[in-house]
Amino acid sequence: MKTRLTAPVHLILALALVSGCASPEAVRLHEDFLKRERLTVGVALGEVRSPGIRDWNGGYEHLRQYDWGNEDLGGDGRPGSRGGAPGGPPPVLDPLPRGEGSIFTLMPRMEAVGTHALMEAAERFAQGISRPGWRVVPLPAAVREVHAGAPSLQGLDALVILDYTWYGLRCLRTHEAGELAEARADLSARMVDLSTGGLLWRSPVIRVRNPLWCRCGDSDCHPLIVQGVREALFDAQDAAVKDFLGLVP
């Protein structure tokens, strides 16, 4: 049975969306668009990043970008090697302050789940916005810049880009007993009309903060932390679907 790790998540998400929608950066999708009967929409990730770890004041940051090419970028849609890739050699980390090394035993676990969870989030978003008469397809490549004439985008009417600008673990308080763990995910999503290049929709900045009520350095908590990071990615994606469909104020 799947157990939710963080009961306060829904309230946190609601508050994030209410404040975000007031931002001038957010663009609401016109209701007429949702009434279109025939539409082909692609869903792609933006920058594909590895998970990060932050302490209470932003220390020991670890975050890498994977090169996921497409025709726009001269790649082939597979993870590349800039800064490392899933399943590749472990990253070279700066020396840690004494006593903090146990936190970084988390990184291999988080690396193993990170990119797969991002791909799954894109697939879930595609399923969430699907409507009768629409064809919504997750794309196998990351898209940083939209070029309507790119071969990978042929046949699409519109493109949604999900950009997880940061996700991972935040350790809230530093002391000898260890730090309290919190899973986080920051998501900005947008949709572009490929016939005109115009912006059809842009979400507010969605920030998910899921307290896990365990210690970052407690190895018994590591499976819960990894699962919490996955849940944060999916919670952010779910909030983006609701904003796309106009289901939030």
MARLO-489089 format. One line per 4 residues: their letters; for each residue x, y, z of N, C-alpha, C. Coordinates in pm, 1 decimal, always signed. Layout:
<sites>
a	X,Y,Z,X,Y,Z,X,Y,Z; ...
</sites>
This chain:
<sites>
mktr	+83.7,-119.7,+0.0,+0.0,+0.0,+0.0,+86.6,+123.9,+0.0; +54.5,+218.3,-82.3,+135.2,+340.3,-90.6,+100.0,+431.7,+24.7; +200.8,+477.0,+97.6,+179.0,+563.7,+212.1,+229.5,+703.0,+181.7; +146.3,+802.2,+202.2,+189.4,+939.9,+182.9,+279.4,+978.1,+299.6
ltap	+386.4,+1046.8,+268.2,+484.5,+1079.9,+371.1,+453.3,+1210.1,+441.8; +379.1,+1298.0,+377.4,+366.4,+1433.2,+430.1,+223.0,+1482.0,+418.3; +149.5,+1477.6,+528.4,+10.3,+1520.0,+527.3,-9.8,+1666.3,+491.5; +79.0,+1760.8,+530.5,+52.7,+1902.6,+502.8,+78.6,+1943.6,+358.7
vhli	+113.2,+1851.2,+269.1,+156.0,+1889.1,+134.7,+50.1,+1967.9,+60.4; -77.6,+1923.3,+65.9,-181.5,+1985.6,-15.3,-201.5,+2131.5,+22.8; -195.1,+2161.5,+153.1,-206.3,+2299.4,+196.4,-88.7,+2381.2,+147.0; +32.2,+2324.9,+155.3,+151.0,+2395.3,+108.8,+139.3,+2426.4,-38.9
lala	+94.9,+2327.7,-118.3,+79.7,+2348.7,-261.5,-23.1,+2456.1,-290.5; -135.6,+2452.9,-218.9,-239.2,+2551.7,-243.2,-187.4,+2691.5,-216.9; -114.0,+2709.9,-107.9,-59.4,+2841.0,-77.5,+40.7,+2884.9,-183.1; +122.4,+2790.9,-231.6,+221.6,+2824.4,-332.7,+154.4,+2871.4,-460.0
lvsg	+45.5,+2804.4,-498.9,-21.3,+2840.6,-622.6,-95.7,+2972.2,-610.1; -157.1,+2997.0,-497.6,-228.5,+3124.0,-480.5,-132.1,+3240.3,-490.9; -18.2,+3230.8,-423.9,+78.8,+3339.9,-430.0,+141.4,+3348.5,-568.1; +165.5,+3232.2,-631.2,+227.4,+3232.4,-762.3,+138.7,+3291.6,-869.1
casp	+7.6,+3263.6,-863.6,-82.4,+3312.6,-967.5,-92.6,+3464.2,-965.7; -60.7,+3525.8,-852.0,-63.8,+3670.8,-846.7,+56.9,+3732.2,-917.0; +155.3,+3649.2,-949.0,+275.9,+3698.7,-1013.6,+247.3,+3740.6,-1156.3; +304.4,+3853.4,-1203.9,+284.9,+3895.6,-1343.3,+348.1,+3800.2,-1442.2
eavr	+432.6,+3707.5,-1392.8,+496.8,+3612.4,-1481.8,+402.7,+3499.6,-1523.7; +298.6,+3474.5,-1445.0,+207.5,+3365.6,-1477.6,+113.4,+3407.1,-1591.1; +84.4,+3312.8,-1681.9,-7.3,+3337.0,-1793.7,-112.9,+3227.9,-1790.6; -237.8,+3266.5,-1774.9,-345.8,+3169.2,-1771.1,-381.4,+3124.0,-1912.0
lhed	-412.6,+2996.5,-1925.7,-452.6,+2941.1,-2054.0,-595.5,+2984.2,-2085.6; -617.7,+3032.1,-2207.3,-751.0,+3076.8,-2246.1,-846.1,+2957.2,-2252.0; -967.9,+2976.4,-2201.2,-1064.4,+2866.7,-2196.7,-1093.0,+2809.9,-2335.0; -1089.1,+2892.9,-2439.1,-1118.3,+2845.1,-2574.6,-1020.2,+2737.8,-2619.1
flkr	-896.1,+2746.7,-2568.8,-795.9,+2647.9,-2607.7,-836.5,+2509.0,-2561.9; -891.6,+2500.0,-2440.9,-931.2,+2370.6,-2386.1,-1051.4,+2312.2,-2460.1; -1120.1,+2393.9,-2538.7,-1236.8,+2346.4,-2612.9,-1200.2,+2295.7,-2752.4; -1074.9,+2310.3,-2790.6,-1035.3,+2262.6,-2922.5,-1050.4,+2110.9,-2930.0
erlt	-1103.7,+2063.2,-3041.8,-1136.6,+1921.3,-3053.6,-1020.8,+1837.8,-3106.8; -935.8,+1897.9,-3186.6,-823.2,+1822.7,-3241.2,-694.3,+1899.6,-3213.2; -603.8,+1832.8,-3144.0,-481.1,+1901.1,-3103.5,-374.9,+1796.1,-3073.3; -253.4,+1824.1,-3115.3,-140.6,+1737.5,-3080.7,-41.4,+1820.1,-2999.5
vgva	-16.8,+1777.5,-2877.8,+68.0,+1852.0,-2784.0,+185.4,+1764.3,-2742.8; +305.0,+1818.5,-2750.2,+422.2,+1750.5,-2697.6,+452.6,+1798.7,-2557.1; +505.7,+1711.3,-2473.6,+546.7,+1746.9,-2337.6,+693.0,+1708.3,-2322.0; +776.7,+1805.8,-2290.2,+920.6,+1780.9,-2277.8,+973.2,+1840.9,-2148.1
lgev	+1082.8,+1785.5,-2101.1,+1156.5,+1845.3,-1990.1,+1243.4,+1958.2,-2042.9; +1272.4,+2054.2,-1956.4,+1368.8,+2157.6,-1991.7,+1508.9,+2105.1,-1960.5; +1584.3,+2177.7,-1880.4,+1713.7,+2127.2,-1836.5,+1692.2,+2002.9,-1750.2; +1767.1,+1897.1,-1777.2,+1754.9,+1774.6,-1697.9,+1867.8,+1774.3,-1595.2
rspg	+1830.7,+1795.2,-1471.6,+1929.2,+1813.4,-1365.3,+1927.4,+1696.0,-1269.4; +2040.7,+1674.3,-1206.5,+2047.7,+1575.4,-1099.4,+1992.4,+1637.9,-971.6; +1953.7,+1556.4,-873.4,+1906.5,+1611.6,-746.6,+2018.9,+1678.9,-669.9; +1982.2,+1770.8,-582.7,+2081.0,+1843.1,-503.6,+2057.6,+1825.4,-354.8
irdw	+2155.4,+1867.1,-277.8,+2144.1,+1866.6,-132.1,+2187.4,+2004.4,-82.2; +2108.2,+2062.7,+5.3,+2142.1,+2191.7,+65.3,+2128.5,+2182.5,+216.5; +2217.0,+2253.2,+287.6,+2197.9,+2260.7,+431.4,+2114.4,+2385.1,+462.9; +2102.1,+2417.3,+588.8,+2011.4,+2524.2,+629.7,+2050.0,+2660.9,+574.2
nggy	+2178.6,+2682.0,+539.3,+2218.2,+2812.6,+483.7,+2267.6,+2800.1,+339.3; +2230.8,+2691.1,+271.2,+2266.2,+2676.6,+129.4,+2399.4,+2610.9,+104.7; +2463.5,+2560.8,+209.3,+2594.4,+2498.2,+192.4,+2586.3,+2361.4,+127.2; +2701.3,+2304.0,+97.8,+2726.9,+2178.7,+27.0,+2626.2,+2152.1,-85.3
ehlr	+2609.4,+2252.8,-170.4,+2524.5,+2237.4,-290.0,+2584.1,+2132.6,-383.5; +2498.4,+2050.0,-438.8,+2542.1,+1954.8,-541.1,+2431.5,+1942.5,-644.1; +2455.9,+1990.2,-762.9,+2355.3,+1984.6,-867.3,+2424.9,+1986.7,-1001.6; +2394.6,+1888.8,-1086.2,+2457.2,+1879.6,-1217.6,+2350.1,+1880.6,-1325.3
qydw	+2389.5,+1914.4,-1444.4,+2299.1,+1908.7,-1558.0,+2342.0,+1794.1,-1648.6; +2243.4,+1721.8,-1701.1,+2269.5,+1618.7,-1799.3,+2240.0,+1675.4,-1937.7; +2321.7,+1642.2,-2033.1,+2295.1,+1682.8,-2171.6,+2198.5,+1584.1,-2234.7; +2072.8,+1622.9,-2241.8,+1974.8,+1546.2,-2316.3,+1952.9,+1619.9,-2445.5
gned	+2010.7,+1571.1,-2554.3,+2001.3,+1643.7,-2680.3,+1870.8,+1617.6,-2752.0; +1839.6,+1705.2,-2846.5,+1740.1,+1675.9,-2948.5,+1792.0,+1737.1,-3077.0; +1712.2,+1735.8,-3181.1,+1761.4,+1787.5,-3307.9,+1799.6,+1935.5,-3298.3; +1731.5,+2008.1,-3208.9,+1763.2,+2149.4,-3192.2,+1905.8,+2169.8,-3141.8
lggd	+1951.7,+2075.3,-3059.0,+2080.2,+2092.1,-2991.8,+2187.8,+2003.4,-3051.3; +2152.7,+1927.4,-3153.9,+2252.0,+1842.5,-3218.1,+2272.8,+1710.3,-3149.7; +2179.4,+1670.2,-3060.2,+2194.0,+1543.7,-2990.5,+2099.1,+1440.6,-3046.3; +2086.7,+1330.5,-2972.6,+2003.8,+1221.8,-3021.7,+1897.8,+1178.7,-2922.4
grpg	+1871.4,+1264.2,-2821.6,+1763.5,+1232.7,-2729.1,+1801.5,+1141.6,-2615.4; +1930.4,+1115.4,-2596.2,+1973.9,+1028.7,-2486.6,+2059.3,+1109.2,-2389.6; +2065.2,+1065.3,-2261.7,+2150.5,+1135.6,-2167.5,+2294.0,+1139.8,-2216.3; +2357.1,+1254.6,-2201.6,+2494.9,+1269.9,-2244.3,+2588.8,+1268.2,-2127.0
srgg	+2705.9,+1328.2,-2144.7,+2807.9,+1311.7,-2042.6,+2850.9,+1441.8,-1976.7; +2790.8,+1555.3,-2012.5,+2835.0,+1679.3,-1948.9,+2796.1,+1678.1,-1802.5; +2896.5,+1680.2,-1716.9,+2869.5,+1680.1,-1574.1,+2826.7,+1544.2,-1521.0; +2835.2,+1440.6,-1601.1,+2798.0,+1308.4,-1554.4,+2659.5,+1270.0,-1601.5
apgg	+2625.9,+1143.0,-1595.6,+2496.6,+1094.7,-1640.4,+2450.8,+983.1,-1549.6; +2318.4,+954.3,-1549.0,+2268.8,+847.3,-1464.4,+2339.8,+716.2,-1494.7; +2384.2,+648.7,-1390.4,+2452.4,+521.2,-1408.7,+2600.4,+535.6,-1434.8; +2649.9,+660.4,-1450.4,+2790.6,+682.2,-1477.3,+2871.8,+687.9,-1349.6
pppv	+2998.6,+730.1,-1359.1,+3083.7,+737.2,-1240.0,+3032.0,+841.3,-1142.9; +3056.6,+823.9,-1014.4,+3007.5,+920.3,-916.2,+3074.0,+1055.5,-935.1; +3005.9,+1163.7,-896.4,+3062.5,+1297.0,-913.3,+3180.7,+1319.7,-820.4; +3267.5,+1410.8,-857.6,+3378.0,+1450.8,-771.4,+3327.2,+1563.7,-682.7
ldpl	+3327.6,+1540.8,-553.3,+3272.8,+1636.9,-459.6,+3384.3,+1706.5,-383.7; +3357.7,+1830.4,-344.8,+3452.2,+1901.8,-260.1,+3457.4,+1834.8,-122.8; +3571.7,+1848.9,-52.7,+3579.5,+1790.1,+81.0,+3468.3,+1844.4,+170.0; +3412.4,+1757.6,+253.0,+3303.6,+1797.3,+341.6,+3356.9,+1828.6,+480.9
prge	+3288.6,+1919.0,+551.6,+3324.2,+1938.9,+692.3,+3312.7,+1808.1,+768.5; +3394.1,+1791.8,+869.1,+3396.9,+1667.9,+946.1,+3257.7,+1637.0,+1002.7; +3214.6,+1512.0,+987.4,+3086.0,+1469.8,+1041.8,+2970.7,+1480.5,+944.4; +2990.3,+1540.8,+825.4,+2880.1,+1557.8,+732.4,+2883.2,+1456.5,+618.0
gsif	+2985.5,+1370.1,+614.6,+2998.4,+1277.4,+503.3,+2883.1,+1180.1,+490.8; +2815.4,+1147.2,+603.4,+2707.4,+1049.9,+596.7,+2593.2,+1099.1,+510.2; +2573.8,+1229.9,+502.5,+2466.2,+1284.0,+420.7,+2488.5,+1248.8,+274.0; +2611.0,+1246.7,+231.0,+2640.0,+1224.3,+90.2,+2635.7,+1076.9,+49.9
tlmp	+2613.6,+988.4,+146.4,+2584.2,+851.1,+107.4,+2447.0,+843.7,+41.5; +2367.9,+949.8,+57.1,+2237.8,+958.5,-8.6,+2249.4,+978.1,-159.4; +2356.4,+1041.3,-202.8,+2362.4,+1085.5,-342.1,+2348.4,+970.9,-442.3; +2417.6,+856.5,-425.2,+2397.1,+748.2,-522.8,+2251.5,+703.6,-531.0
rmea	+2182.5,+697.8,-416.9,+2041.5,+660.6,-418.6,+1958.6,+764.5,-494.3; +1986.4,+891.3,-469.0,+1909.1,+997.1,-533.1,+1941.1,+1005.2,-681.8; +2067.3,+985.7,-717.4,+2105.0,+987.3,-858.7,+2032.1,+877.5,-934.8; +2020.5,+760.6,-871.1,+1959.5,+646.3,-939.0,+1813.2,+670.8,-971.0
vgth	+1745.4,+752.1,-889.9,+1602.4,+772.1,-909.4,+1571.1,+903.3,-979.9; +1664.9,+998.1,-977.9,+1636.4,+1134.2,-1021.7,+1583.7,+1147.4,-1162.8; +1662.5,+1106.9,-1262.8,+1622.5,+1127.4,-1401.2,+1499.7,+1045.2,-1436.7; +1489.7,+923.4,-1384.4,+1372.4,+840.9,-1412.6,+1246.1,+905.3,-1357.2
alme	+1257.1,+966.4,-1239.3,+1141.1,+1032.4,-1181.3,+1101.5,+1155.5,-1262.8; +1199.2,+1227.8,-1316.1,+1167.8,+1342.1,-1402.3,+1091.8,+1297.6,-1526.7; +1137.9,+1190.0,-1588.3,+1069.0,+1137.5,-1706.5,+927.2,+1094.3,-1672.4; +912.3,+1030.6,-1556.0,+779.5,+986.8,-1514.6,+689.4,+1106.9,-1488.3
aaer	+745.3,+1215.1,-1432.8,+666.0,+1336.0,-1409.0,+614.2,+1393.2,-1540.8; +698.2,+1392.4,-1645.2,+653.8,+1441.2,-1775.7,+541.5,+1353.4,-1830.8; +553.0,+1222.2,-1813.6,+449.3,+1130.6,-1860.8,+318.9,+1152.8,-1784.1; +330.1,+1175.9,-1653.7,+210.8,+1201.1,-1572.9,+144.2,+1331.7,-1614.5
faqg	+224.0,+1433.1,-1644.9,+166.1,+1559.8,-1689.2,+89.6,+1538.5,-1819.6; +148.9,+1464.7,-1912.4,+83.1,+1438.3,-2040.4,-50.7,+1368.6,-2018.7; -53.4,+1271.6,-1929.3,-178.4,+1202.2,-1899.5,-278.8,+1296.3,-1833.9; -229.3,+1385.8,-1748.9,-317.8,+1473.7,-1673.5,-389.2,+1576.9,-1758.3
isrp	-327.0,+1621.5,-1868.6,-391.1,+1724.8,-1951.2,-463.7,+1665.5,-2071.7; -458.1,+1533.6,-2089.9,-522.4,+1469.9,-2204.6,-673.6,+1492.0,-2199.8; -730.9,+1515.9,-2318.5,-873.7,+1540.2,-2331.7,-923.3,+1468.2,-2456.6; -1054.0,+1443.9,-2467.4,-1106.3,+1378.5,-2588.3,-1066.6,+1455.7,-2714.8
gwrv	-1011.9,+1385.3,-2811.6,-969.9,+1448.5,-2936.1,-827.9,+1500.9,-2935.2; -764.9,+1503.9,-2817.1,-627.3,+1551.3,-2807.0,-531.0,+1432.2,-2813.9; -416.9,+1456.3,-2874.2,-306.8,+1359.9,-2869.8,-193.0,+1428.2,-2794.3; -160.9,+1376.3,-2678.5,-57.2,+1436.7,-2593.5,+55.7,+1335.7,-2579.0
vplp	+176.0,+1375.0,-2620.4,+287.0,+1279.5,-2625.6,+408.4,+1333.1,-2549.3; +461.9,+1255.7,-2454.9,+588.7,+1293.5,-2391.8,+701.8,+1277.4,-2493.5; +792.8,+1373.2,-2498.7,+906.1,+1366.5,-2590.5,+1026.7,+1306.6,-2519.5; +1108.7,+1229.3,-2590.8,+1222.5,+1161.9,-2528.1,+1345.5,+1250.7,-2513.2
aavr	+1335.2,+1377.8,-2550.1,+1451.4,+1466.9,-2543.5,+1417.2,+1592.4,-2466.5; +1516.9,+1651.9,-2404.2,+1498.4,+1780.2,-2337.1,+1496.3,+1892.1,-2440.1; +1421.9,+1998.4,-2408.4,+1412.3,+2113.1,-2498.2,+1443.9,+2238.3,-2418.2; +1554.7,+2302.4,-2450.9,+1590.9,+2427.4,-2383.5,+1534.9,+2546.8,-2457.9
evha	+1542.9,+2542.8,-2590.6,+1491.0,+2650.7,-2673.9,+1398.9,+2590.2,-2778.6; +1288.9,+2659.1,-2805.3,+1189.9,+2606.5,-2898.8,+1218.3,+2659.1,-3038.5; +1242.4,+2566.3,-3130.4,+1256.4,+2598.9,-3272.4,+1148.0,+2521.3,-3345.7; +1043.9,+2593.6,-3391.9,+924.9,+2528.4,-3445.6,+956.0,+2437.4,-3563.7
gaps	+1063.9,+2464.6,-3638.3,+1094.8,+2383.9,-3754.8,+1178.2,+2261.3,-3725.4; +1210.6,+2236.2,-3598.4,+1295.6,+2122.3,-3563.9,+1225.3,+1991.1,-3597.0; +1297.1,+1893.5,-3651.3,+1235.0,+1764.6,-3685.5,+1162.3,+1699.0,-3568.8; +1215.0,+1713.5,-3447.5,+1153.0,+1648.2,-3331.9,+1016.9,+1706.9,-3297.8
lqgl	+987.2,+1827.0,-3349.8,+861.3,+1893.8,-3316.2,+761.0,+1890.7,-3431.2; +796.4,+1826.1,-3539.9,+705.0,+1819.2,-3653.8,+577.8,+1742.6,-3615.8; +463.5,+1792.9,-3661.2,+335.9,+1729.4,-3631.5,+273.0,+1774.8,-3502.6; +343.5,+1859.5,-3426.9,+288.7,+1910.5,-3301.1,+225.9,+2047.5,-3322.3
dalv	+114.6,+2071.2,-3255.0,+52.4,+2203.9,-3256.8,+108.4,+2292.3,-3146.4; +143.3,+2231.4,-3035.3,+192.7,+2307.6,-2920.2,+291.4,+2220.7,-2842.3; +374.6,+2288.2,-2763.7,+475.7,+2218.7,-2684.1,+473.5,+2270.8,-2541.7; +465.2,+2178.2,-2446.1,+476.4,+2211.2,-2304.3,+617.5,+2176.2,-2258.4
ildy	+679.7,+2268.1,-2186.2,+812.2,+2243.7,-2128.9,+801.4,+2250.4,-1977.4; +843.8,+2143.8,-1911.7,+847.8,+2137.0,-1765.5,+992.1,+2156.7,-1722.1; +1018.6,+2265.2,-1653.9,+1154.9,+2296.0,-1612.9,+1165.7,+2287.9,-1460.7; +1221.6,+2176.4,-1413.6,+1248.7,+2162.5,-1270.4,+1380.4,+2234.7,-1241.9
twyg	+1370.2,+2356.6,-1192.0,+1489.9,+2437.6,-1173.1,+1574.5,+2389.7,-1056.0; +1511.4,+2325.3,-958.1,+1586.1,+2262.8,-847.4,+1496.4,+2160.5,-781.2; +1556.4,+2047.5,-745.0,+1484.1,+1949.5,-664.7,+1586.7,+1869.1,-585.9; +1541.4,+1817.6,-474.8,+1632.7,+1739.1,-393.1,+1600.7,+1750.9,-245.9
lrcl	+1705.9,+1753.5,-164.3,+1693.9,+1747.4,-19.4,+1743.8,+1876.9,+43.4; +1668.1,+1929.3,+136.7,+1711.8,+2043.3,+216.6,+1721.3,+1997.3,+361.3; +1834.3,+2022.9,+422.9,+1855.6,+1988.7,+563.6,+1837.4,+2117.1,+644.2; +1736.9,+2120.5,+728.7,+1687.2,+2247.2,+781.4,+1767.1,+2305.5,+896.4
rthe	+1819.1,+2221.7,+984.3,+1891.6,+2276.2,+1099.2,+2016.8,+2194.8,+1123.2; +2127.3,+2259.7,+1142.2,+2254.0,+2190.1,+1160.8,+2289.3,+2185.2,+1309.0; +2310.6,+2065.2,+1359.4,+2360.7,+2046.9,+1495.2,+2416.7,+1905.9,+1504.2; +2472.6,+1871.4,+1613.6,+2544.3,+1745.1,+1623.2,+2455.7,+1624.4,+1597.7
agel	+2329.1,+1633.4,+1634.6,+2239.5,+1518.9,+1617.6,+2199.8,+1497.7,+1471.9; +2226.8,+1592.1,+1387.6,+2190.9,+1580.4,+1246.5,+2089.3,+1685.4,+1206.3; +2054.7,+1687.7,+1077.4,+1964.9,+1789.3,+1026.0,+1830.2,+1727.9,+990.6; +1724.8,+1805.7,+1010.2,+1591.1,+1761.4,+972.4,+1576.9,+1765.9,+820.8
aear	+1518.4,+1661.6,+763.9,+1510.5,+1647.6,+618.5,+1381.8,+1708.0,+563.8; +1395.3,+1769.8,+446.4,+1279.0,+1822.2,+375.1,+1301.1,+1799.9,+226.1; +1205.9,+1734.3,+159.4,+1213.9,+1713.2,+14.4,+1158.1,+1836.1,-55.6; +1225.6,+1877.5,-165.3,+1185.5,+2000.2,-234.0,+1184.3,+1980.0,-384.5
adls	+1098.6,+2057.6,-450.2,+1096.6,+2061.5,-596.3,+1044.0,+2196.4,-640.4; +1118.6,+2263.5,-727.4,+1077.7,+2391.0,-785.7,+1051.4,+2368.7,-934.1; +931.7,+2404.7,-979.4,+891.8,+2379.2,-1117.8,+835.6,+2504.7,-1181.8; +881.3,+2532.6,-1304.5,+821.1,+2635.4,-1389.1,+781.9,+2566.4,-1519.8
armv	+657.2,+2581.8,-1560.3,+608.3,+2514.9,-1680.5,+547.6,+2617.3,-1775.3; +558.4,+2589.4,-1905.6,+499.8,+2680.2,-2004.5,+459.8,+2601.7,-2128.7; +368.9,+2659.4,-2207.8,+328.9,+2599.2,-2334.2,+339.3,+2702.6,-2445.0; +396.7,+2660.2,-2557.8,+421.1,+2747.4,-2672.4,+338.4,+2700.0,-2791.2
dlst	+276.4,+2793.7,-2860.5,+205.8,+2764.9,-2986.0,+311.3,+2754.0,-3095.6; +326.2,+2635.3,-3153.9,+433.2,+2614.4,-3250.5,+403.7,+2676.2,-3386.7; +280.7,+2716.0,-3411.7,+249.7,+2782.4,-3539.1,+285.9,+2930.2,-3537.0; +284.8,+2989.4,-3419.1,+312.6,+3133.5,-3408.6,+433.2,+3164.2,-3320.6
ggll	+473.5,+3069.2,-3236.2,+580.0,+3094.9,-3139.6,+531.6,+3168.3,-3016.2; +401.2,+3194.3,-3007.9,+347.2,+3268.4,-2894.8,+332.5,+3183.3,-2770.1; +333.6,+3250.4,-2656.5,+318.5,+3183.1,-2527.7,+170.3,+3165.2,-2497.6; +127.1,+3040.6,-2481.4,-13.2,+3011.2,-2453.6,-42.0,+3001.3,-2304.4
wrsp	+55.2,+2954.1,-2229.7,+34.8,+2932.3,-2085.7,+169.6,+2929.2,-2017.0; +171.8,+2986.3,-1896.8,+290.2,+2974.0,-1811.0,+242.4,+2963.5,-1667.8; +290.3,+2863.9,-1599.3,+251.2,+2844.0,-1459.7,+320.3,+2946.3,-1371.5; +265.9,+2969.0,-1252.4,+347.2,+3037.9,-1152.5,+465.6,+2949.7,-1116.4
virv	+561.8,+3003.8,-1045.6,+670.9,+2920.1,-995.1,+613.4,+2834.0,-883.2; +616.3,+2704.3,-903.2,+558.5,+2609.8,-807.1,+670.5,+2557.8,-717.9; +656.2,+2577.1,-589.1,+758.3,+2533.8,-494.0,+695.2,+2435.0,-395.7; +740.7,+2312.1,-399.9,+690.9,+2208.8,-310.0,+790.9,+2189.9,-196.8
rnpl	+741.2,+2190.7,-74.4,+824.3,+2171.9,+44.0,+759.8,+2063.6,+129.2; +815.2,+1944.5,+127.9,+757.5,+1830.4,+199.1,+844.1,+1792.7,+319.3; +805.8,+1830.4,+441.0,+882.7,+1788.0,+558.4,+872.3,+1638.0,+577.8; +984.8,+1574.1,+607.3,+988.9,+1428.7,+618.9,+1002.9,+1380.7,+763.1
wcrc	+1029.4,+1472.9,+855.7,+1036.1,+1438.9,+997.5,+1137.8,+1329.9,+1027.7; +1251.8,+1336.8,+962.0,+1362.5,+1248.1,+996.0,+1492.7,+1322.2,+969.3; +1605.2,+1259.3,+1006.6,+1734.7,+1325.5,+999.1,+1804.8,+1295.4,+867.9; +1867.1,+1398.4,+809.8,+1939.9,+1378.9,+683.4,+2049.4,+1274.8,+696.5
gdsd	+2118.9,+1275.1,+809.7,+2231.6,+1185.8,+827.3,+2196.4,+1048.9,+882.2; +2067.6,+1020.0,+899.6,+2024.9,+890.7,+951.5,+2005.9,+795.2,+834.3; +2093.0,+696.5,+823.3,+2086.6,+605.6,+708.6,+1954.9,+529.6,+702.8; +1889.7,+507.6,+816.8,+1760.1,+439.8,+816.2,+1653.5,+523.9,+746.5
chpl	+1677.3,+655.4,+739.8,+1581.4,+746.0,+676.0,+1605.0,+760.6,+526.0; +1715.5,+712.3,+474.5,+1748.8,+737.3,+334.7,+1641.8,+689.1,+236.2; +1583.9,+569.0,+253.6,+1477.4,+529.7,+160.3,+1358.4,+624.8,+164.0; +1322.3,+674.3,+283.3,+1211.8,+768.8,+294.4,+1245.6,+901.5,+228.2
ivqg	+1370.8,+943.8,+240.1,+1412.3,+1069.1,+178.6,+1404.9,+1059.4,+27.5; +1456.1,+948.9,-27.8,+1451.7,+931.5,-173.3,+1306.6,+929.2,-222.4; +1221.0,+855.4,-151.9,+1080.1,+851.4,-189.2,+1016.8,+989.7,-175.4; +1056.9,+1064.1,-73.4,+1004.7,+1199.1,-54.4,+1041.8,+1292.8,-168.7
vrea	+1163.6,+1278.4,-220.9,+1204.8,+1360.5,-334.3,+1121.0,+1325.5,-457.7; +1098.1,+1196.9,-479.8,+1010.2,+1154.8,-590.5,+871.8,+1216.7,-575.2; +816.4,+1208.2,-454.5,+682.7,+1261.4,-430.5,+678.8,+1412.6,-453.4; +786.2,+1482.6,-418.0,+789.7,+1627.4,-440.2,+783.6,+1659.6,-588.7
lfda	+856.7,+1582.7,-671.8,+850.7,+1602.2,-816.7,+708.9,+1581.7,-868.7; +643.6,+1476.5,-820.9,+509.7,+1445.1,-869.2,+406.9,+1545.4,-816.6; +424.2,+1591.8,-693.7,+332.6,+1692.3,-640.0,+341.5,+1822.5,-719.8; +462.7,+1859.9,-758.4,+479.4,+1981.4,-839.3,+414.1,+1963.7,-975.8
qdaa	+432.7,+1847.2,-1036.6,+370.6,+1819.3,-1166.1,+218.9,+1823.8,-1155.0; +164.0,+1766.1,-1048.2,+19.5,+1765.4,-1029.3,-34.1,+1907.9,-1013.6; +40.5,+1991.8,-942.0,-0.6,+2131.1,-927.2,+1.3,+2203.5,-1061.6; +99.9,+2170.6,-1146.7,+106.8,+2232.5,-1279.3,-12.1,+2190.4,-1366.1
vkdf	-53.3,+2064.7,-1357.6,-171.9,+2018.3,-1431.4,-294.7,+2096.6,-1388.2; -313.1,+2113.1,-1258.8,-428.8,+2186.4,-1207.8,-427.7,+2332.3,-1256.0; -309.0,+2392.5,-1259.2,-301.2,+2529.3,-1307.4,-333.0,+2534.9,-1457.2; -282.0,+2440.6,-1534.6,-308.6,+2434.7,-1677.9,-458.0,+2425.9,-1705.9
lglv	-527.4,+2343.2,-1630.1,-670.5,+2321.0,-1650.7,-758.1,+2426.9,-1583.7; -695.6,+2523.1,-1517.2,-771.5,+2628.7,-1451.1,-845.6,+2582.2,-1327.4; -790.7,+2483.5,-1258.4,-855.9,+2427.3,-1141.6,-811.5,+2491.8,-1011.6; -731.1,+2597.4,-1020.7,-688.1,+2669.1,-901.3,-726.9,+2815.9,-919.4
p	-743.6,+2890.3,-808.8,-784.3,+3031.2,-819.2,-684.8,+3112.9,-899.9
</sites>
